[in-house]
Amino acid sequence: MPVPIILPQWGMGMNDGEIIKWLKAVGDPVANGDQLVEIESAKVNAEVESTADGTLGRIDVEAGRIVDVGTVLGYVLEAGDSESDLPDVAPVVGSASTPAPVVAAKSPSAPSTPSATPKGGKQVVTPRARRLAKEIGVDLANVTGTGPSGRVTEDDVKSASESTDSAGAKSALVESSVPVRETIKLSGLRGTIARRMSESANVPTVTLSTTADVTDLIGYQRELVADWRPHKIRPQYQDLVIAATARALKDAPKANAHLIGDEVRILDEINVGVAMAVSEGLLVPVVKNADEKSLLEIAQNIRDLARKAKANKLSIDEMTSGTFSITNLNSYGIDTFNPLLNPPEIGILGVGAIQETAVVIDGEIVVRSIANLNLSFDHRAWDGAPAAEFIQSIARLLSDPGWMRD
């Protein structure tokens, strides 16, 4: 019996993936565990492996398509199977980043796009699509379903929302006569980032900003230079911020959570995602169990992740299961900003610049190193008062680094 090749879900935040390229052609022999197709999702590339021995019998989704988790991408024919055993091609839910149609090799033609309303005249809407429509204010009566039998999916709701948001702008848009130097398609990593940012923009967030006196912390960072020299690692401010954030999350477990549907799930592990700029965009690899690691172990882990990010060698495991994120603009001289959430996480810390500032202590004016901190949080899952207590907790931990010496 032909074995389906299914797009798996790598991490709770993954809803879809883009087919980058097939690594086997129809008719090629495959073995259990062979890599069949390269997928980009959750800002990382990975491969779907064969779960059977045989030959690649059919490709249902060609490169360039973005399809939902659970979509059948093709089939492997096991020993004794023939092309006549292959099922009919099912409609593919998703979108195309290139004009390439769905192609079925040596198989019946794919059915035409289903109508918006199934037989019987009643609109069928998936629960996730209905919930999303309610959250972002989309009228389902104006949404055309592209799922099986005309079912309305999350992607249909998102497309309808984007069309509504841009309708006014498009009507007034005038083509510029300025020559275009380059056109950048929002596909691949940039497309994934665009979709994730659109998801984040639909979350009702609040950003709180505060400062921390990190004079003693910077002094401690200098002390670590000699201690870490044998490990060939130079301590960085970000290492200390990750450690302080993990400690604060341990003391405030409700901040270490995911919002899934109408449930806030408090998580057992503290896995801190750290935003990293790469040539094509932004990646957020994860320091797993950050609260259980020493400061040196955190530093070693984050440098290993940074090397892999630059070489595009991060694994799915290193990019998923984050419970809280940090984005650092200290080196860019940015004081305050509104970091965007990384759903389904409910909080993200934006680290701003450190400034030498004159302050009054015990009636005397002294110069201290003052850091800027910004916390964005999902107001559906978290209220302002506990969020304020959380960012102040991080500020206190950074101001008095004595606990890091333990």
N, C-alpha and C positions, 0 to 999 in steps of 0.2 A: 504494500500500500504506500503511495507517495507520501513523503514526510514534509510537512510545511516548514518553510523558513520564516520565522516570525520575528518582528522587531520587538526586542525585549525592553523592559523599563529599567534603566540604569539610574537608580536614585528616585526619591519621592517627587522631586521637582520636574521630572522629565515627562512631557506630554507627547512629544513627537520627535522625529529625527529626519535628517536629510540624507538621501542616498548619494554618496560621493562617487563611488565607482564599484562595479562588480569585479571581484578578483578571480572569478571563474566564468567560463563561457558555457552556454548550453551544450550538453554532450560531454563535458569534461568529467573525468572520474574524480570523486571526492571521498574522503574518509572522515569518520567521526572525529570532530575536533579541528578539521580544516577551516581556515578563514575563507568565507564566501563573499562577503560584501562589506565595504567600509561605510560607516555611518558617522555623521556628525550630529551630536546632541549634547546639551548641557555644557557647551563650549569646549568640547573635547572630541577627538576622533577615536573610534573604537571599531572593532570588527565583529560581525555576527558569525558564529561558527556553526558548522554542520553538526547535527545530532544523529546522523546516520551515515552508513557506508553506501555508496552507489554512484550515480551520475547526476549532474545538475540537469533536471528535466525541463524546467521552465523558469523564466524570469517574468514576474508579474509587475514589478515596479522598477522602471529604468532610472539611471542616474539623473539627478536634478530634481527629483520629486521630494517633497516634504510630506511625510505620512504619519499618522497617529501610532502610538504604542499599540502593539497587538496586531498590526497589519501584516497580512501574509505577503511576503516579498517574492516568493517563488516556491519551487518544490524540488526535493531530491527524490529521484527514482531509485528504489532499492532493487536488489537482485530479483528478477522475475517480473518487475513492473514494466509497463509500456506506456507510451504516450496516451493511449486510449484510457488509461486508468486515472489520468489527471482530471481534477474537477474543473468546472467552468470557472472562468476568470471572474472574481468578485469585484464590485466597484471599490475604488481606492478612495479613502477619506484623507484629505490633505490638500496641499497646493503644490504648484510647480514653480520652482525658482528659474527654470528654463522652459522654453516652449515644448520640450519633449513630451510626447503623449505616453500613456501607459502602453507597453508593448508586450505581447504574449508570444513567445517563440514557439512555433509549431503547435499552436493551440487555437481554439475557437476565438473569434473576435470578442473583445470586451464589450459588455452592454453599454448602451448609451447612458448619458448622465440622467439620474432619476429626476422625476418631476418634483417640484417643491412640495406638493401635497399628495400623499399616498392615496390608493384607492379607498373610497369611503369618504373622502373629503376631510378627514380629521388629521390635523398636523401632529406629527410625532416628534417629541423633543427629548433629548437625553437629559437625565437629571443634572449632570454637570453643566450642560448648556443652559438649562432653565435657571439654575442658581447664578451663573455668570451674568445672564441677561438681567436678572433682578438687581445684581450688585452694581452694574454699570449703566442701568437705565435704558436697555434696548427693548423695543417693542417687538415681541416675537412674531406678531402678525406681518411684520415687514421683512422677516428673515427667510431667505430661500434655503431649504435644506439640501445638502449635497451628499448626505450619508446614505447608507443602504435603505432602499424604499423611500427615499426622500426625507429621511430622518435629519433633524436639525442638530448639528454638533457644536462643540465649543468654538471650533474654527469658523463656523458660519456666523456665530454671534460676534466674534472678534472682527470678522470682515465687515459685517453690517455696521458695527460701531465705528470702525475706521472710515467707512464710506460716509457715514453721517457727519463725523468730525471734520472731514476734509471737504465736504460738499461746498460749504460757503467759500472756503479758500480757493477751491478749484474754479468756481464760477467767476471769481474776480481775477484769476491768474492770467497774466499776460506774458507770453513768451519773450524772453530777453533776446536781443540781437547780439549780445556779447558772445564771442566764440567760446566753445566749451573745450577746455584742455583735456579733461578726463572724466569719464562717467564710471562711478563705482557701484556695482550691483550689490544690493543688500542680500547676499547669499553667503553660504558657508558660515564662517565664524561671525562675520558682520551681521548676517541674517539672524543667526541665533541670538546675538546680543540685542538686535532690534526687537525681536519677539520677547525676550526676557524683560527688556526695559518697558515695553508696552504693558506686560503683565504687572510689573512693579508700579507703573503709573496709575493703574486701576485700584491700588490699595490705598485706603485712607490713612495717610501717615502724618505724624507730627515730628518735628525736629526740635530737640532741646540742645542748647549750647552752654558750655561753662568753661572755666579755666582751672588749671592746676599748677601749683608751684613745684616745678620739677628740678629745682636747683640741686637738691640732695641726690635725686635720681641720676642726674647727669654726672655728678661726682662718683656715684657708685658704678656707672657705666665705665668711667675712666679706670677705676680700680680693677675692673674685670679684664682689661686689656692684657695685663701681665699674666693673669691666671689662665686665660684662654689661649695664650700664644702657643703653647705646645700642641693645641688642637687645630692650629692654623685658622682660627676664626676670630674676627674682630667684632666685639659686641656692638650692636646697633640699638638705637632707641626703640625701634619696632619690636625687637625681641622682648624688651621690658614691658611694652604695652600689651603684647599678646599674653604674657604671664599674668599681668594685673587683670586683664579682662577675663581670663579663665578663672582666676581666683574670685572675682566679683560674681561670675556666673554660678560658681559653686555655692556662694552665699545667697544668691537670689535665683533659685531654680526656675521660677516662673518666667524669667527672661530667656531661659534656654529651652525654647519651645518652637513648634511648628503649628501653623494654622491650616488645618485640612478640612475643607468644607465648613461645617458649623462646629468643629471640635478644635480646642486648643490642646495640643499634646505635649505635656512636659516630658522632656527626654532624659534618659539615663546618662548618656555620654555627652561630654563637653567637647565638641569638635569645632574649632575656630577656623573659618574660611578667611583667607587673606588675599585681597585683590592685588593682582600683578599685571602691569602693562606689558603687552607683547607687541610685535610689529603690526599685527592685524587687528588688535583690539584689547580686550581685557579678559583675564582668566581668574578664577577664584579657587585655587587649590586649598586643601583642608589639612590643618594640623590636628590629627586625631588624638583624643584623650589628652588635650592640652593641659588640663588641671593635674594630671598625673606625671607630667614630664618636668624635669629640672629645667632651669633657665638655659643651660648649655644644650640640653636635648632639644628644646624648642628652637634654639638658634641653628643647630645642625639640621633639624627637620626642615626648617623654612628655607635654608640655603639649598638643600637637595631639591626641594620643590621648585625653587626659582631656576635652577639649572635645567630641570626637566621642562619647565614652562617655556624657556627660551629655545629649547631644542624640539619642542612639540612632541615630547615623549611622556607626558603625564598619563597615567592610567585612569580608568574609570573610577577605581577605588579612591584614588588621590583627589578626585574632583567631586565626589559625592558625599552625602551624609553630613554636610555641614549643619551646625545648629545655631550659629551666630557668626556674623562676618565683621571684618575690619577693613577699612580702606584708608590709606595713609597718603596725605598730600603735604606732609611737612616739608619735604625736600623741594616742593614747588612754591613755597612761601604763601600758601593759601591759609587764611585764618579760620573762617567759618564757611560751611557749605552744607547742602542738604543731600547726604548720601542716599541713594536709592536702595530699597530693600531687595534682598535676594530670596523671593518666595520659594518655599513656604516658611522661611525664617521670619520671626516677628521683630527682629532688631538688628541694627548695624551701627557700628561706631565709626565715625569719621574723625581721623586724627589730623588736626591742623598744625600750623607752624608754631615753633617755639620762639618767643621774643624776649630779648633782654629788656626788662621793664623796671622802672623805679617804683618801689612800693614803700609804704610806711610800716615798720615793725618796731614795737616798743618806743614809739615816738621818734624814731630815726629813719631817714630815707636811705634805703639800700637798693642795690640792683639785684634782681632775682630773674631766674629763667622761668618764664610763664608759658605754659602750653595751652593750646586751644583744643577743646574736645566737642564733638557734635554727635548726638544720638538720634537716629531716626527710628521710629517704632510704629508698628501696626496698631492703631487705636482700637480696632475691633477686639484685639486680644490682650491689650495692655493699657492701663490708665496712666494719666500724666504723673500722679504722685509717686507710684512705685517706679516709674521710668526715671523720674528726677532723682529718687533715692539711689537708683542703680548707677547713673552717670556720676553722681557725687561719690559713690563708693569707689569707682574707678579712679576718680581724681584723688581721693585720700590715699589709695594704695600707691599711686604714682608719686605723691608728695612725700610719703614716708616709706622708703624702700627697705626698712629694716627687716621686714618679713621675708624678703628675697634672700637674705643671708642664712635663713634657717635651713 
